[in-house]
């Protein structure tokens, strides 16, 4: 797992796998989940990190893949 922060876009990107991303879905405001071809979660992107507080239910996100 890798975690990256981009100052310019104020986004955190959590990379769970090196698989190719084939689909992305906005799960909630400012939270985007990327999937591989097996519908498994590959990465999670959180936007506007400094502007907003975020409560993310990771078990829900990972289960709903």
CHARMM internal coordinates of N, CA and C (Angstrom, degrees):
IC EDIT
DIST 1 N 1 CA 1.4495
DIST 1 CA 1 C 1.5242
ANGL 1 N 1 CA 1 C 108.10
DIST 1 C 2 N 1.3370
ANGL 1 CA 1 C 2 N 114.85
DIHE 1 N 1 CA 1 C 2 N 139.39
DIST 2 N 2 CA 1.4570
ANGL 1 C 2 N 2 CA 122.03
DIHE 1 CA 1 C 2 N 2 CA 175.78
DIST 2 CA 2 C 1.5254
ANGL 2 N 2 CA 2 C 108.22
DIHE 1 C 2 N 2 CA 2 C -127.33
DIST 2 C 3 N 1.3212
ANGL 2 CA 2 C 3 N 115.21
DIHE 2 N 2 CA 2 C 3 N 146.09
DIST 3 N 3 CA 1.4614
ANGL 2 C 3 N 3 CA 120.51
DIHE 2 CA 2 C 3 N 3 CA 175.19
DIST 3 CA 3 C 1.5167
ANGL 3 N 3 CA 3 C 107.69
DIHE 2 C 3 N 3 CA 3 C -125.35
DIST 3 C 4 N 1.3248
ANGL 3 CA 3 C 4 N 115.68
DIHE 3 N 3 CA 3 C 4 N 125.86
DIST 4 N 4 CA 1.4687
ANGL 3 C 4 N 4 CA 121.11
DIHE 3 CA 3 C 4 N 4 CA -179.69
DIST 4 CA 4 C 1.5237
ANGL 4 N 4 CA 4 C 109.01
DIHE 3 C 4 N 4 CA 4 C -122.52
DIST 4 C 5 N 1.3327
ANGL 4 CA 4 C 5 N 115.53
DIHE 4 N 4 CA 4 C 5 N 143.98
DIST 5 N 5 CA 1.4632
ANGL 4 C 5 N 5 CA 120.62
DIHE 4 CA 4 C 5 N 5 CA 174.68
DIST 5 CA 5 C 1.5225
ANGL 5 N 5 CA 5 C 108.21
DIHE 4 C 5 N 5 CA 5 C -120.39
DIST 5 C 6 N 1.3252
ANGL 5 CA 5 C 6 N 116.82
DIHE 5 N 5 CA 5 C 6 N 130.88
DIST 6 N 6 CA 1.4614
ANGL 5 C 6 N 6 CA 122.60
DIHE 5 CA 5 C 6 N 6 CA 178.31
DIST 6 CA 6 C 1.5222
ANGL 6 N 6 CA 6 C 108.44
DIHE 5 C 6 N 6 CA 6 C -109.90
DIST 6 C 7 N 1.3332
ANGL 6 CA 6 C 7 N 115.86
DIHE 6 N 6 CA 6 C 7 N 111.33
DIST 7 N 7 CA 1.4718
ANGL 6 C 7 N 7 CA 120.99
DIHE 6 CA 6 C 7 N 7 CA -179.32
DIST 7 CA 7 C 1.5221
ANGL 7 N 7 CA 7 C 112.62
DIHE 6 C 7 N 7 CA 7 C -61.18
DIST 7 C 8 N 1.3216
ANGL 7 CA 7 C 8 N 116.19
DIHE 7 N 7 CA 7 C 8 N -42.31
DIST 8 N 8 CA 1.4716
ANGL 7 C 8 N 8 CA 120.56
DIHE 7 CA 7 C 8 N 8 CA -175.85
DIST 8 CA 8 C 1.5190
ANGL 8 N 8 CA 8 C 112.51
DIHE 7 C 8 N 8 CA 8 C -61.39
DIST 8 C 9 N 1.3281
ANGL 8 CA 8 C 9 N 116.52
DIHE 8 N 8 CA 8 C 9 N -40.78
DIST 9 N 9 CA 1.4598
ANGL 8 C 9 N 9 CA 119.85
DIHE 8 CA 8 C 9 N 9 CA -178.30
DIST 9 CA 9 C 1.5267
ANGL 9 N 9 CA 9 C 112.33
DIHE 8 C 9 N 9 CA 9 C -99.48
DIST 9 C 10 N 1.3428
ANGL 9 CA 9 C 10 N 117.25
DIHE 9 N 9 CA 9 C 10 N -4.26
DIST 10 N 10 CA 1.4666
ANGL 9 C 10 N 10 CA 123.21
DIHE 9 CA 9 C 10 N 10 CA -177.74
DIST 10 CA 10 C 1.5221
ANGL 10 N 10 CA 10 C 110.10
DIHE 9 C 10 N 10 CA 10 C 52.29
DIST 10 C 11 N 1.3390
ANGL 10 CA 10 C 11 N 114.88
DIHE 10 N 10 CA 10 C 11 N 54.28
DIST 11 N 11 CA 1.4583
ANGL 10 C 11 N 11 CA 120.63
DIHE 10 CA 10 C 11 N 11 CA -176.92
DIST 11 CA 11 C 1.5253
ANGL 11 N 11 CA 11 C 110.89
DIHE 10 C 11 N 11 CA 11 C -133.18
DIST 11 C 12 N 1.3279
ANGL 11 CA 11 C 12 N 114.45
DIHE 11 N 11 CA 11 C 12 N 143.53
DIST 12 N 12 CA 1.4610
ANGL 11 C 12 N 12 CA 121.23
DIHE 11 CA 11 C 12 N 12 CA 172.04
DIST 12 CA 12 C 1.5190
ANGL 12 N 12 CA 12 C 106.80
DIHE 11 C 12 N 12 CA 12 C -106.01
DIST 12 C 13 N 1.3262
ANGL 12 CA 12 C 13 N 115.54
DIHE 12 N 12 CA 12 C 13 N 136.74
DIST 13 N 13 CA 1.4490
ANGL 12 C 13 N 13 CA 121.16
DIHE 12 CA 12 C 13 N 13 CA 179.78
DIST 13 CA 13 C 1.5235
ANGL 13 N 13 CA 13 C 107.72
DIHE 12 C 13 N 13 CA 13 C -123.54
DIST 13 C 14 N 1.3165
ANGL 13 CA 13 C 14 N 117.53
DIHE 13 N 13 CA 13 C 14 N 116.82
DIST 14 N 14 CA 1.4597
ANGL 13 C 14 N 14 CA 123.41
DIHE 13 CA 13 C 14 N 14 CA 179.67
DIST 14 CA 14 C 1.5212
ANGL 14 N 14 CA 14 C 107.33
DIHE 13 C 14 N 14 CA 14 C -103.02
DIST 14 C 15 N 1.3275
ANGL 14 CA 14 C 15 N 115.82
DIHE 14 N 14 CA 14 C 15 N 113.55
DIST 15 N 15 CA 1.4564
ANGL 14 C 15 N 15 CA 121.58
DIHE 14 CA 14 C 15 N 15 CA -177.16
DIST 15 CA 15 C 1.5218
ANGL 15 N 15 CA 15 C 108.46
DIHE 14 C 15 N 15 CA 15 C -100.20
DIST 15 C 16 N 1.3260
ANGL 15 CA 15 C 16 N 116.15
DIHE 15 N 15 CA 15 C 16 N 117.75
DIST 16 N 16 CA 1.4595
ANGL 15 C 16 N 16 CA 121.44
DIHE 15 CA 15 C 16 N 16 CA -176.54
DIST 16 CA 16 C 1.5256
ANGL 16 N 16 CA 16 C 112.67
DIHE 15 C 16 N 16 CA 16 C -98.60
DIST 16 C 17 N 1.3295
ANGL 16 CA 16 C 17 N 116.09
DIHE 16 N 16 CA 16 C 17 N -20.90
DIST 17 N 17 CA 1.4548
ANGL 16 C 17 N 17 CA 120.83
DIHE 16 CA 16 C 17 N 17 CA -175.89
DIST 17 CA 17 C 1.5242
ANGL 17 N 17 CA 17 C 109.56
DIHE 16 C 17 N 17 CA 17 C -153.35
DIST 17 C 18 N 1.3146
ANGL 17 CA 17 C 18 N 115.69
DIHE 17 N 17 CA 17 C 18 N 155.34
DIST 18 N 18 CA 1.4707
ANGL 17 C 18 N 18 CA 119.80
DIHE 17 CA 17 C 18 N 18 CA 177.41
DIST 18 CA 18 C 1.5298
ANGL 18 N 18 CA 18 C 111.74
DIHE 17 C 18 N 18 CA 18 C -91.64
DIST 18 C 19 N 1.3281
ANGL 18 CA 18 C 19 N 116.96
DIHE 18 N 18 CA 18 C 19 N 8.35
DIST 19 N 19 CA 1.4666
ANGL 18 C 19 N 19 CA 121.06
DIHE 18 CA 18 C 19 N 19 CA 178.46
DIST 19 CA 19 C 1.5284
ANGL 19 N 19 CA 19 C 111.03
DIHE 18 C 19 N 19 CA 19 C -61.05
DIST 19 C 20 N 1.2991
ANGL 19 CA 19 C 20 N 115.63
DIHE 19 N 19 CA 19 C 20 N 156.27
DIST 20 N 20 CA 1.4606
ANGL 19 C 20 N 20 CA 121.85
DIHE 19 CA 19 C 20 N 20 CA 176.82
DIST 20 CA 20 C 1.5173
ANGL 20 N 20 CA 20 C 110.08
DIHE 19 C 20 N 20 CA 20 C -71.60
DIST 20 C 21 N 1.3140
ANGL 20 CA 20 C 21 N 115.80
DIHE 20 N 20 CA 20 C 21 N 134.82
DIST 21 N 21 CA 1.4582
ANGL 20 C 21 N 21 CA 121.82
DIHE 20 CA 20 C 21 N 21 CA 178.02
DIST 21 CA 21 C 1.5198
ANGL 21 N 21 CA 21 C 108.67
DIHE 20 C 21 N 21 CA 21 C -81.70
DIST 21 C 22 N 1.3371
ANGL 21 CA 21 C 22 N 116.55
DIHE 21 N 21 CA 21 C 22 N 126.52
DIST 22 N 22 CA 1.4645
ANGL 21 C 22 N 22 CA 120.36
DIHE 21 CA 21 C 22 N 22 CA 178.97
DIST 22 CA 22 C 1.5208
ANGL 22 N 22 CA 22 C 112.37
DIHE 21 C 22 N 22 CA 22 C -114.82
DIST 22 C 23 N 1.3288
ANGL 22 CA 22 C 23 N 116.54
DIHE 22 N 22 CA 22 C 23 N -15.30
DIST 23 N 23 CA 1.4635
ANGL 22 C 23 N 23 CA 119.93
DIHE 22 CA 22 C 23 N 23 CA -179.79
DIST 23 CA 23 C 1.5216
ANGL 23 N 23 CA 23 C 109.50
DIHE 22 C 23 N 23 CA 23 C -154.52
DIST 23 C 24 N 1.3192
ANGL 23 CA 23 C 24 N 115.64
DIHE 23 N 23 CA 23 C 24 N 147.34
DIST 24 N 24 CA 1.4599
ANGL 23 C 24 N 24 CA 122.15
DIHE 23 CA 23 C 24 N 24 CA 176.00
DIST 24 CA 24 C 1.5197
ANGL 24 N 24 CA 24 C 108.52
DIHE 23 C 24 N 24 CA 24 C -130.05
DIST 24 C 25 N 1.3276
ANGL 24 CA 24 C 25 N 115.01
DIHE 24 N 24 CA 24 C 25 N 146.24
DIST 25 N 25 CA 1.4627
ANGL 24 C 25 N 25 CA 119.78
DIHE 24 CA 24 C 25 N 25 CA -178.61
DIST 25 CA 25 C 1.5293
ANGL 25 N 25 CA 25 C 109.17
DIHE 24 C 25 N 25 CA 25 C -141.36
DIST 25 C 26 N 1.3266
ANGL 25 CA 25 C 26 N 116.14
DIHE 25 N 25 CA 25 C 26 N 133.73
DIST 26 N 26 CA 1.4526
ANGL 25 C 26 N 26 CA 120.28
DIHE 25 CA 25 C 26 N 26 CA 175.74
DIST 26 CA 26 C 1.5293
ANGL 26 N 26 CA 26 C 107.38
DIHE 25 C 26 N 26 CA 26 C -82.87
DIST 26 C 27 N 1.3342
ANGL 26 CA 26 C 27 N 116.48
DIHE 26 N 26 CA 26 C 27 N 110.83
DIST 27 N 27 CA 1.4654
ANGL 26 C 27 N 27 CA 122.17
DIHE 26 CA 26 C 27 N 27 CA -175.78
DIST 27 CA 27 C 1.5227
ANGL 27 N 27 CA 27 C 112.02
DIHE 26 C 27 N 27 CA 27 C -81.66
DIST 27 C 28 N 1.3122
ANGL 27 CA 27 C 28 N 115.72
DIHE 27 N 27 CA 27 C 28 N -34.19
DIST 28 N 28 CA 1.4612
ANGL 27 C 28 N 28 CA 121.96
DIHE 27 CA 27 C 28 N 28 CA 175.13
DIST 28 CA 28 C 1.5176
ANGL 28 N 28 CA 28 C 106.33
DIHE 27 C 28 N 28 CA 28 C -156.48
DIST 28 C 29 N 1.3238
ANGL 28 CA 28 C 29 N 116.91
DIHE 28 N 28 CA 28 C 29 N 175.41
DIST 29 N 29 CA 1.4683
ANGL 28 C 29 N 29 CA 119.58
DIHE 28 CA 28 C 29 N 29 CA -177.47
DIST 29 CA 29 C 1.5290
ANGL 29 N 29 CA 29 C 109.82
DIHE 28 C 29 N 29 CA 29 C -55.53
DIST 29 C 30 N 1.3208
ANGL 29 CA 29 C 30 N 116.10
DIHE 29 N 29 CA 29 C 30 N 122.70
DIST 30 N 30 CA 1.4611
ANGL 29 C 30 N 30 CA 124.41
DIHE 29 CA 29 C 30 N 30 CA 177.24
DIST 30 CA 30 C 1.5272
ANGL 30 N 30 CA 30 C 115.31
DIHE 29 C 30 N 30 CA 30 C 70.27
DIST 30 C 31 N 1.3242
ANGL 30 CA 30 C 31 N 118.41
DIHE 30 N 30 CA 30 C 31 N 14.60
DIST 31 N 31 CA 1.4622
ANGL 30 C 31 N 31 CA 121.23
DIHE 30 CA 30 C 31 N 31 CA 176.93
DIST 31 CA 31 C 1.5256
ANGL 31 N 31 CA 31 C 108.43
DIHE 30 C 31 N 31 CA 31 C -124.65
DIST 31 C 32 N 1.3334
ANGL 31 CA 31 C 32 N 115.20
DIHE 31 N 31 CA 31 C 32 N 115.64
DIST 32 N 32 CA 1.4610
ANGL 31 C 32 N 32 CA 121.60
DIHE 31 CA 31 C 32 N 32 CA -177.13
DIST 32 CA 32 C 1.5256
ANGL 32 N 32 CA 32 C 108.47
DIHE 31 C 32 N 32 CA 32 C -117.53
DIST 32 C 33 N 1.3252
ANGL 32 CA 32 C 33 N 115.80
DIHE 32 N 32 CA 32 C 33 N 132.32
DIST 33 N 33 CA 1.4591
ANGL 32 C 33 N 33 CA 121.74
DIHE 32 CA 32 C 33 N 33 CA 179.92
DIST 33 CA 33 C 1.5233
ANGL 33 N 33 CA 33 C 108.45
DIHE 32 C 33 N 33 CA 33 C -113.13
DIST 33 C 34 N 1.3370
ANGL 33 CA 33 C 34 N 115.69
DIHE 33 N 33 CA 33 C 34 N 132.58
DIST 34 N 34 CA 1.4633
ANGL 33 C 34 N 34 CA 122.44
DIHE 33 CA 33 C 34 N 34 CA 179.45
DIST 34 CA 34 C 1.5306
ANGL 34 N 34 CA 34 C 109.26
DIHE 33 C 34 N 34 CA 34 C -105.15
DIST 34 C 35 N 1.3489
ANGL 34 CA 34 C 35 N 115.46
DIHE 34 N 34 CA 34 C 35 N 140.54
DIST 35 N 35 CA 1.4691
ANGL 34 C 35 N 35 CA 121.96
DIHE 34 CA 34 C 35 N 35 CA -176.81
DIST 35 CA 35 C 1.5248
ANGL 35 N 35 CA 35 C 111.27
DIHE 34 C 35 N 35 CA 35 C -122.54
DIST 35 C 36 N 1.3248
ANGL 35 CA 35 C 36 N 115.40
DIHE 35 N 35 CA 35 C 36 N 154.27
DIST 36 N 36 CA 1.4647
ANGL 35 C 36 N 36 CA 120.91
DIHE 35 CA 35 C 36 N 36 CA 173.09
DIST 36 CA 36 C 1.5302
ANGL 36 N 36 CA 36 C 109.38
DIHE 35 C 36 N 36 CA 36 C -93.19
DIST 36 C 37 N 1.3127
ANGL 36 CA 36 C 37 N 117.02
DIHE 36 N 36 CA 36 C 37 N -172.31
DIST 37 N 37 CA 1.4627
ANGL 36 C 37 N 37 CA 120.67
DIHE 36 CA 36 C 37 N 37 CA -177.16
DIST 37 CA 37 C 1.5353
ANGL 37 N 37 CA 37 C 114.02
DIHE 36 C 37 N 37 CA 37 C -72.13
DIST 37 C 38 N 1.3402
ANGL 37 CA 37 C 38 N 116.87
DIHE 37 N 37 CA 37 C 38 N -9.00
DIST 38 N 38 CA 1.4726
ANGL 37 C 38 N 38 CA 121.42
DIHE 37 CA 37 C 38 N 38 CA 176.73
DIST 38 CA 38 C 1.5224
ANGL 38 N 38 CA 38 C 111.39
DIHE 37 C 38 N 38 CA 38 C -100.57
DIST 38 C 39 N 1.3321
ANGL 38 CA 38 C 39 N 116.05
DIHE 38 N 38 CA 38 C 39 N 9.26
DIST 39 N 39 CA 1.4644
ANGL 38 C 39 N 39 CA 122.55
DIHE 38 CA 38 C 39 N 39 CA -179.03
DIST 39 CA 39 C 1.5262
ANGL 39 N 39 CA 39 C 112.81
DIHE 38 C 39 N 39 CA 39 C 67.66
DIST 39 C 40 N 1.3319
ANGL 39 CA 39 C 40 N 116.52
DIHE 39 N 39 CA 39 C 40 N 26.01
DIST 40 N 40 CA 1.4616
ANGL 39 C 40 N 40 CA 122.04
DIHE 39 CA 39 C 40 N 40 CA 177.20
DIST 40 CA 40 C 1.5264
ANGL 40 N 40 CA 40 C 108.57
DIHE 39 C 40 N 40 CA 40 C -95.54
DIST 40 C 41 N 1.3291
ANGL 40 CA 40 C 41 N 116.61
DIHE 40 N 40 CA 40 C 41 N 147.36
DIST 41 N 41 CA 1.4601
ANGL 40 C 41 N 41 CA 120.95
DIHE 40 CA 40 C 41 N 41 CA 179.69
DIST 41 CA 41 C 1.5257
ANGL 41 N 41 CA 41 C 109.33
DIHE 40 C 41 N 41 CA 41 C -70.81
DIST 41 C 42 N 1.3308
ANGL 41 CA 41 C 42 N 115.32
DIHE 41 N 41 CA 41 C 42 N 126.50
DIST 42 N 42 CA 1.4617
ANGL 41 C 42 N 42 CA 122.43
DIHE 41 CA 41 C 42 N 42 CA 179.72
DIST 42 CA 42 C 1.5290
ANGL 42 N 42 CA 42 C 110.28
DIHE 41 C 42 N 42 CA 42 C -102.66
DIST 42 C 43 N 1.3425
ANGL 42 CA 42 C 43 N 116.46
DIHE 42 N 42 CA 42 C 43 N -37.52
DIST 43 N 43 CA 1.4611
ANGL 42 C 43 N 43 CA 120.27
DIHE 42 CA 42 C 43 N 43 CA -176.78
DIST 43 CA 43 C 1.5272
ANGL 43 N 43 CA 43 C 109.76
DIHE 42 C 43 N 43 CA 43 C -158.49
DIST 43 C 44 N 1.3265
ANGL 43 CA 43 C 44 N 114.19
DIHE 43 N 43 CA 43 C 44 N 159.51
DIST 44 N 44 CA 1.4653
ANGL 43 C 44 N 44 CA 121.71
DIHE 43 CA 43 C 44 N 44 CA 176.29
DIST 44 CA 44 C 1.5222
ANGL 44 N 44 CA 44 C 107.26
DIHE 43 C 44 N 44 CA 44 C -130.83
DIST 44 C 45 N 1.3191
ANGL 44 CA 44 C 45 N 116.17
DIHE 44 N 44 CA 44 C 45 N 129.11
DIST 45 N 45 CA 1.4711
ANGL 44 C 45 N 45 CA 121.70
DIHE 44 CA 44 C 45 N 45 CA 178.97
DIST 45 CA 45 C 1.5249
ANGL 45 N 45 CA 45 C 108.47
DIHE 44 C 45 N 45 CA 45 C -114.96
DIST 45 C 46 N 1.3274
ANGL 45 CA 45 C 46 N 114.96
DIHE 45 N 45 CA 45 C 46 N 131.93
DIST 46 N 46 CA 1.4599
ANGL 45 C 46 N 46 CA 121.23
DIHE 45 CA 45 C 46 N 46 CA 178.43
DIST 46 CA 46 C 1.5219
ANGL 46 N 46 CA 46 C 107.24
DIHE 45 C 46 N 46 CA 46 C -118.29
DIST 46 C 47 N 1.3327
ANGL 46 CA 46 C 47 N 116.11
DIHE 46 N 46 CA 46 C 47 N 119.10
DIST 47 N 47 CA 1.4559
ANGL 46 C 47 N 47 CA 122.64
DIHE 46 CA 46 C 47 N 47 CA -176.46
DIST 47 CA 47 C 1.5232
ANGL 47 N 47 CA 47 C 111.07
DIHE 46 C 47 N 47 CA 47 C -96.86
DIST 47 C 48 N 1.3316
ANGL 47 CA 47 C 48 N 116.19
DIHE 47 N 47 CA 47 C 48 N 159.67
DIST 48 N 48 CA 1.4689
ANGL 47 C 48 N 48 CA 122.74
DIHE 47 CA 47 C 48 N 48 CA 176.84
DIST 48 CA 48 C 1.5235
ANGL 48 N 48 CA 48 C 112.13
DIHE 47 C 48 N 48 CA 48 C 53.18
DIST 48 C 49 N 1.3127
ANGL 48 CA 48 C 49 N 115.51
DIHE 48 N 48 CA 48 C 49 N 48.79
DIST 49 N 49 CA 1.4586
ANGL 48 C 49 N 49 CA 122.17
DIHE 48 CA 48 C 49 N 49 CA -174.92
DIST 49 CA 49 C 1.5310
ANGL 49 N 49 CA 49 C 111.93
DIHE 48 C 49 N 49 CA 49 C -61.45
DIST 49 C 50 N 1.2991
ANGL 49 CA 49 C 50 N 117.35
DIHE 49 N 49 CA 49 C 50 N -46.19
DIST 50 N 50 CA 1.4701
ANGL 49 C 50 N 50 CA 120.38
DIHE 49 CA 49 C 50 N 50 CA -177.36
DIST 50 CA 50 C 1.5248
ANGL 50 N 50 CA 50 C 112.46
DIHE 49 C 50 N 50 CA 50 C -78.01
DIST 50 C 51 N 1.3191
ANGL 50 CA 50 C 51 N 117.08
DIHE 50 N 50 CA 50 C 51 N -27.22
DIST 51 N 51 CA 1.4632
ANGL 50 C 51 N 51 CA 121.12
DIHE 50 CA 50 C 51 N 51 CA -176.27
DIST 51 CA 51 C 1.5196
ANGL 51 N 51 CA 51 C 112.79
DIHE 50 C 51 N 51 CA 51 C -78.10
DIST 51 C 52 N 1.3195
ANGL 51 CA 51 C 52 N 117.63
DIHE 51 N 51 CA 51 C 52 N -32.69
DIST 52 N 52 CA 1.4665
ANGL 51 C 52 N 52 CA 121.61
DIHE 51 CA 51 C 52 N 52 CA -173.70
DIST 52 CA 52 C 1.5231
ANGL 52 N 52 CA 52 C 110.47
DIHE 51 C 52 N 52 CA 52 C -131.09
DIST 52 C 53 N 1.3228
ANGL 52 CA 52 C 53 N 115.66
DIHE 52 N 52 CA 52 C 53 N 150.39
DIST 53 N 53 CA 1.4558
ANGL 52 C 53 N 53 CA 118.61
DIHE 52 CA 52 C 53 N 53 CA 169.82
DIST 53 CA 53 C 1.5274
ANGL 53 N 53 CA 53 C 106.90
DIHE 52 C 53 N 53 CA 53 C -87.32
DIST 53 C 54 N 1.3056
ANGL 53 CA 53 C 54 N 115.92
DIHE 53 N 53 CA 53 C 54 N 146.01
DIST 54 N 54 CA 1.4609
ANGL 53 C 54 N 54 CA 120.73
DIHE 53 CA 53 C 54 N 54 CA -176.12
DIST 54 CA 54 C 1.5173
ANGL 54 N 54 CA 54 C 109.45
DIHE 53 C 54 N 54 CA 54 C -127.91
DIST 54 C 55 N 1.3068
ANGL 54 CA 54 C 55 N 115.69
DIHE 54 N 54 CA 54 C 55 N 131.25
DIST 55 N 55 CA 1.4571
ANGL 54 C 55 N 55 CA 121.16
DIHE 54 CA 54 C 55 N 55 CA 170.42
DIST 55 CA 55 C 1.5150
ANGL 55 N 55 CA 55 C 106.14
DIHE 54 C 55 N 55 CA 55 C -113.41
DIST 55 C 56 N 1.3134
ANGL 55 CA 55 C 56 N 115.29
DIHE 55 N 55 CA 55 C 56 N 116.30
DIST 56 N 56 CA 1.4513
ANGL 55 C 56 N 56 CA 120.33
DIHE 55 CA 55 C 56 N 56 CA -174.94
DIST 56 CA 56 C 1.5265
ANGL 56 N 56 CA 56 C 108.80
DIHE 55 C 56 N 56 CA 56 C -117.58
DIST 56 C 57 N 1.3093
ANGL 56 CA 56 C 57 N 116.30
DIHE 56 N 56 CA 56 C 57 N 125.33
DIST 57 N 57 CA 1.4552
ANGL 56 C 57 N 57 CA 122.20
DIHE 56 CA 56 C 57 N 57 CA 178.46
DIST 57 CA 57 C 1.5253
ANGL 57 N 57 CA 57 C 107.95
DIHE 56 C 57 N 57 CA 57 C -89.77
DIST 57 C 58 N 1.3402
ANGL 57 CA 57 C 58 N 116.66
DIHE 57 N 57 CA 57 C 58 N 86.94
DIST 58 N 58 CA 1.4567
ANGL 57 C 58 N 58 CA 120.44
DIHE 57 CA 57 C 58 N 58 CA -175.66
DIST 58 CA 58 C 1.5273
ANGL 58 N 58 CA 58 C 112.89
DIHE 57 C 58 N 58 CA 58 C -60.48
DIST 58 C 59 N 1.3319
ANGL 58 CA 58 C 59 N 119.83
DIHE 58 N 58 CA 58 C 59 N -43.49
DIST 59 N 59 CA 1.4753
ANGL 58 C 59 N 59 CA 116.88
DIHE 58 CA 58 C 59 N 59 CA 177.25
DIST 59 CA 59 C 1.5199
ANGL 59 N 59 CA 59 C 112.79
DIHE 58 C 59 N 59 CA 59 C -56.77
DIST 59 C 60 N 1.3347
ANGL 59 CA 59 C 60 N 117.64
DIHE 59 N 59 CA 59 C 60 N -39.04
DIST 60 N 60 CA 1.4618
ANGL 59 C 60 N 60 CA 120.72
DIHE 59 CA 59 C 60 N 60 CA 177.90
DIST 60 CA 60 C 1.5229
ANGL 60 N 60 CA 60 C 110.91
DIHE 59 C 60 N 60 CA 60 C -64.87
DIST 60 C 61 N 1.3340
ANGL 60 CA 60 C 61 N 116.49
DIHE 60 N 60 CA 60 C 61 N -46.58
DIST 61 N 61 CA 1.4749
ANGL 60 C 61 N 61 CA 120.36
DIHE 60 CA 60 C 61 N 61 CA -179.49
DIST 61 CA 61 C 1.5231
ANGL 61 N 61 CA 61 C 110.68
DIHE 60 C 61 N 61 CA 61 C -61.42
DIST 61 C 62 N 1.3098
ANGL 61 CA 61 C 62 N 117.31
DIHE 61 N 61 CA 61 C 62 N -44.81
DIST 62 N 62 CA 1.4604
ANGL 61 C 62 N 62 CA 120.37
DIHE 61 CA 61 C 62 N 62 CA -177.38
DIST 62 CA 62 C 1.5293
ANGL 62 N 62 CA 62 C 111.41
DIHE 61 C 62 N 62 CA 62 C -70.92
DIST 62 C 63 N 1.3237
ANGL 62 CA 62 C 63 N 118.61
DIHE 62 N 62 CA 62 C 63 N -33.83
DIST 63 N 63 CA 1.4552
ANGL 62 C 63 N 63 CA 121.90
DIHE 62 CA 62 C 63 N 63 CA 179.44
DIST 63 CA 63 C 1.5158
ANGL 63 N 63 CA 63 C 112.50
DIHE 62 C 63 N 63 CA 63 C -74.45
DIST 63 C 64 N 1.3242
ANGL 63 CA 63 C 64 N 116.47
DIHE 63 N 63 CA 63 C 64 N -33.64
DIST 64 N 64 CA 1.4650
ANGL 63 C 64 N 64 CA 119.29
DIHE 63 CA 63 C 64 N 64 CA -174.41
DIST 64 CA 64 C 1.5203
ANGL 64 N 64 CA 64 C 112.99
DIHE 63 C 64 N 64 CA 64 C -82.08
DIST 64 C 65 N 1.2909
ANGL 64 CA 64 C 65 N 117.18
DIHE 64 N 64 CA 64 C 65 N 7.51
DIST 65 N 65 CA 1.4707
ANGL 64 C 65 N 65 CA 120.79
DIHE 64 CA 64 C 65 N 65 CA -179.98
DIST 65 CA 65 C 1.5056
ANGL 65 N 65 CA 65 C 111.09
DIHE 64 C 65 N 65 CA 65 C -69.03
END
COOR INIT
IC SEED 1 N 1 CA 1 C
IC BUILD
